[in-house]
Amino acid sequence: MRHFLIAIGFFLTPAFLAGCSQSSASRIDDRTFRIEGPQVPGGSDVPNRRLADQLCPQGYRVLDSKRYKPDYDQQMVTNWTIRCL
């Protein structure tokens, strides 16, 4: 029974952590958005792509992309400015 609970916890952990790695968007004008990504190891832009696909189901173009570390001991943050097609 103990191994079963550990296995369940192992498979449910990514589902709970997914909420911590979501991007936020703000509207600049009618079809342009600024997406601020979360801190992700390696500077992955997958959370930004996921949100951009939700905001622009017909497609989008990345106008500006910035990658930086907020502090020397933190993970990379990727910010995008996108325009919906």
C-alpha positions in Angstrom: 0.0 0.0 0.0 2.9 2.4 0.8 4.4 1.9 -2.6 1.1 2.6 -4.3 0.8 5.9 -2.4 4.3 6.9 -3.4 3.6 6.1 -7.0 0.4 8.1 -7.0 2.3 11.1 -5.4 5.0 10.7 -8.1 2.5 11.0 -10.9 0.4 13.8 -9.4 3.3 16.1 -8.5 3.8 17.5 -12.0 0.0 18.3 -12.2 0.3 20.4 -9.0 3.5 22.1 -10.1 2.1 23.0 -13.5 0.2 25.9 -11.8 3.5 27.4 -10.7 4.9 27.6 -14.2 2.3 29.6 -16.0 2.9 32.8 -17.9 0.8 36.0 -17.6 -0.2 38.2 -20.4 -1.2 41.9 -20.7 -2.8 43.5 -23.7 -0.9 46.2 -25.5 -3.4 46.9 -28.3 -6.0 45.0 -30.3 -3.8 42.1 -31.4 -0.6 42.6 -29.5 0.2 41.1 -26.1 3.1 41.1 -23.7 3.7 37.7 -22.1 5.8 37.5 -18.9 7.1 34.0 -18.4 7.8 32.3 -15.0 11.2 31.4 -13.7 12.1 28.2 -15.5 15.4 26.3 -15.4 17.3 26.8 -18.7 15.1 29.6 -19.8 12.5 27.4 -21.6 9.8 29.3 -23.4 7.2 26.5 -23.4 4.9 28.3 -20.9 5.0 31.4 -23.2 4.2 29.2 -26.2 1.3 27.6 -24.4 -0.2 31.0 -23.4 0.4 32.4 -26.9 -1.5 29.5 -28.5 -4.4 30.2 -26.2 -4.4 34.0 -26.9 -4.0 33.6 -30.7 -5.6 30.4 -31.9 -5.0 31.4 -35.6 -1.2 31.9 -35.0 1.1 34.5 -33.7 4.4 36.2 -34.4 7.0 37.0 -31.7 7.9 40.7 -32.1 10.4 40.9 -29.2 11.9 38.3 -26.9 14.0 39.0 -23.7 15.7 36.4 -21.5 17.3 37.4 -18.2 17.9 36.4 -14.7 16.2 38.6 -12.1 18.9 37.8 -9.6 22.1 35.8 -9.8 20.7 32.9 -7.8 17.3 32.7 -9.6 16.3 30.9 -12.8 15.9 32.4 -16.3 12.8 34.4 -17.2 11.6 34.8 -20.8 9.3 37.7 -21.8 7.7 38.0 -25.2 5.8 40.6 -27.1 3.6 38.9 -29.7 1.1 39.9 -32.4 -1.8 37.7 -33.4 -2.1 36.9 -37.1 
